[in-house]
Amino acid sequence: MESQVGLLGYPLKHSVSSVFQQVAFDHFSLSTRYVNLSVDPLRLPDVVAKLRQENFLGANVTIPHKENIIPLIDEPSDLVLSVGAVNTILNSSGKLFGFNTDVDGFIDSLKLKLKLDLINKNIVVIGAGGAAKAAIFGLCRENVGSVTVYNRTLERSKILLTQFPDLCIAKNINDLQKACANSELIVNCTSVGMAHTDTEDASPINVEFISEGSMVFDMVYNPIRTKLIKECEKRKIKVAGGLWMLVYQGAKSFKIWTNKEAPVDLMYDAAIKAI
């Protein structure tokens, strides 16, 4: 019997995940189909109930369901409860287990693609949403020296202090500039620069703030080379884009469903072609 893995989101446009995950299943000749499930928030409980059926291995979860789906999961992991978001579900005999692979996908991208040793490093995080929260959690777990958060809405940055009391908050552009001058890594956790948005041609930060020797990670993966990435390349600043994070988190999801090591390079090549 053919099994299925679903991607729950709303709205779901062209999904890169469905392409590279199917490549991984096909690589191992598994009779599993990765399907997009565009789920209106009001229908979420009904669709989650269907994931308990025998033919479903589980699912990936994306915007806007990552937080609201947690009460519908039987056993969310400790990491899910800490970060407050689920992106992977495993169906085990009708019981649903919830995981978050975004944190490890992000950290793997830094270590494997930027070759960055995070211990005692000073980091600047731009943004204060769910992606920023996952990044901060991962960074703190790696014993970095400091994390400074900048967000256009100061109050959203301050909310993070309740969970991460050791955070530094950049209250304005001047604070951000000073933090960047002393940082080894700057992480964009906003959607600024994303294709098909009003900010596609914008950068979340003035690259003149970035010191020589610093590195930049842009979580935006479409386009592959955002304005921020292009400007960093001009200044010979080491930079990596968000597609690796997407693939690494997807690879960890794949292992949860199949107990097999995912073909990461094949998945990445498929993802590039899909964008």
HELIX and SHEET records of a PDB file:
HELIX    1   1 VAL A   16  HIS A   27  1                                  12    
HELIX    2   2 PRO A   41  ARG A   43  5                                   3    
HELIX    3   3 LEU A   44  LYS A   50  1                                   7    
HELIX    4   4 ILE A   70  LEU A   72  5                                   3    
HELIX    5   5 ASP A   78  VAL A   83  1                                   6    
HELIX    6   6 ASP A  102  LEU A  112  1                                  11    
HELIX    7   7 GLY A  130  ARG A  141  1                                  12    
HELIX    8   8 LEU A  154  ILE A  159  1                                   6    
HELIX    9   9 LEU A  160  THR A  162  5                                   3    
HELIX   10  10 ILE A  173  ALA A  181  1                                   9    
HELIX   11  11 VAL A  207  PHE A  209  5                                   3    
HELIX   12  12 LYS A  227  LYS A  234  1                                   8    
HELIX   13  13 LEU A  243  THR A  258  1                                  16    
HELIX   14  14 VAL A  264  ALA A  274  1                                  11    
SHEET    1   A 6 THR A  32  SER A  38  0                                        
SHEET    2   A 6 SER A   3  GLY A   9  1                                        
SHEET    3   A 6 PHE A  56  VAL A  61  1                                        
SHEET    4   A 6 THR A  88  SER A  92 -1                                        
SHEET    5   A 6 LYS A  95  PHE A  99 -1                                        
SHEET    6   A 6 GLU A  75  PRO A  76  1                                        
SHEET    1   B 6 CYS A 168  ALA A 170  0                                        
SHEET    2   B 6 SER A 146  TYR A 150  1                                        
SHEET    3   B 6 ASN A 122  ILE A 126  1                                        
SHEET    4   B 6 LEU A 185  ASN A 188  1                                        
SHEET    5   B 6 MET A 215  ASP A 218  1                                        
SHEET    6   B 6 LYS A 238  GLY A 241  1                                        
END                                                                             
